[in-house]
Amino acid sequence: MLHKRSHDKTLANKKCLGSVATMSSAEERAAELEEVLRADGVRITRQRAAILQVLAEADDHPDATELHNRARAIDTSVSLATVYRTLAALQDQGIVQRHAFEGTSARFETAPPDHHDHIIDVDSGEVIEFYSEKIEALQAEIAAELGFEVVRHRMELYCRRKR
């Protein structure tokens, strides 16, 4: 069965349950990212907090320039260098994944809790996440036939929409 994944990171900043305000999933994710950086000894500045907020809210796979533009909408003092340093620190901790899709600059996403693969629309550059039990089983079967066990993999399909 094929499942197209969608991100649920576009919630309003606060949800209210009666009179108790709770954190949205984006706020929780930003707090998790912040905690990882703090544990690694990285100081959380206003600029880094803006970058973490943007990453937590992203429902796409932005490149560093797009992350920079979005973060500057929150805090105009965010520099591109700070974006790169923050991304590097998060990658080192395994919290952010860097994707080098063919023909584009590197794109980033927070590490998903579950495995997925990507379709890249060669005309628009859109990245679609999906999961297929058939593909996963076939890969394991092929690896086993060749005397291997799949430890991890990445799949990127470069496609064009049917007309």
N, C-alpha and C positions, 0 to 999 in steps of 0.2 A: 504494500500500500504506500502511496506517495503522499507526503504531507508538506504543504507549503507553510513555512514558518512565518509568523508575523510577530513583531515586537509589540509589547504592551508597555511602552515607555512614554506614552503621550498623555498620561493622566494629569489632571490638574495638580498643582503643587500641594494642595492640602485637601484631604477628604475629611469630612466631618461625620462622626458617628455620634448622634445625640449632641452632647456638648463637648465631647472629647475629640480633639483634632489628632489625626494620625499621619504618619509620614507616607507619602506616595512611594511607589516602587522606585521611581527615579531618585527621590531624595534618599531612600535607603541605599540604593546603589552608589550614589555619590558619597554617602557616609562610609560605606565599605571601602571605596577607592581611597578616600582620605585616610582611613585607619591603616590600610596597607602601606601607604607612603610614610605615615608617621612611624610605624613599626620599623621601617627601613631607615629612619633617621632623617627623612625629608621634611623640611619645614613647609607648612601649608600657608601660603600667602594668599592674598585676595585673588591674585592672578591665577594661581594653581587651583583655588576653589572654583573659579569660573570655568576653567578647563575641565575639571572633574564634573561639574554640573552639566556641561555640554556633552561630555562622553556618556554620562548616565542617561541623558534624555535622548540621545541619538537613536533613531530607528532605522538608520542606514549605515553605510560604511564610508564615512567621510575621510578625506585625505587631510594632511596636516594644515594645509592652507585653509580648507573649509572649517576645520576645528578652530583655527586662529580667528577667522572671520566671525564665527558664532560666539566665541569667547569674548571678542572685542565688543560685541553687542551688549554683553553683561558688564565688562570692565575694559574701558578703552586703553588701559595701560598694559594689557597682555601683549607680550612680544612673541614673535614666531619662535625665537630661540627657547623661550620658556615652554612653549608647546612641545617642541622636540625633546627637551630635557625631561619634561613630565611624562611624555609617551615612553621614552627610554626607560625611566624608572619603573613605570607600570608594566612594560614588557618584561623587564628583568624579573619581576615578581610573578609573571604569568597571568596578570590580571587583564592585560590588553593584548590582543592578537594583531599582528601586522600582516596584511595581505598584500602581496605584490602581484596583483592581477595583470596579465599581459596587456601592454599598451597603455597603462595608466600609472599614475604615481601611486605610491604605497597608500593603502587605505587601512583604517583601524576600526576595531570593534572591541567592546568589552568581552572578555572570555565568556562564552555562553555556558550555561550549566549542562547542556546536552549537546551531543555531536550533531553537526549538520554539514551539508555540502553547499556549493554555490553555483548558480547559473549567472553568467555575466552576459548581458545583452550587448552585443558588439556594436549596435547602432546607437543606443542611448547611454551605455555605460552603467545602466541600472544593475544592481546586484540583488539577486533573489536567493534566499536561503530555502533549502528543502531537505527532507529526510526521506529515504526510500529503504524499506526493509529488504526489498529484492536486491538492490545494489549492495547493501551491507552483506547479505547472505552470499551473493555471488563472489564478492571479493574474498570472503573467508574461505569459500570453497576453492577458488583458484589458488590462494595461498597454501591451503592444505594439500592440494594436488601436487604442488611444487615443493612440499616439505617445510612449509613455513606457517607461522601463526601471525595474524595481523596484530601489531602493537598499536599503531595509529595510522591514519592516512588523511590526506586532503584531496578533495575532488573539486575541480573547477571545470564547468562546461561553458564553452564560449558559444553562444547561440544567437540566432536571429529570429524574431517573431515571424510566425507563418502569416502570409498575407492572404 
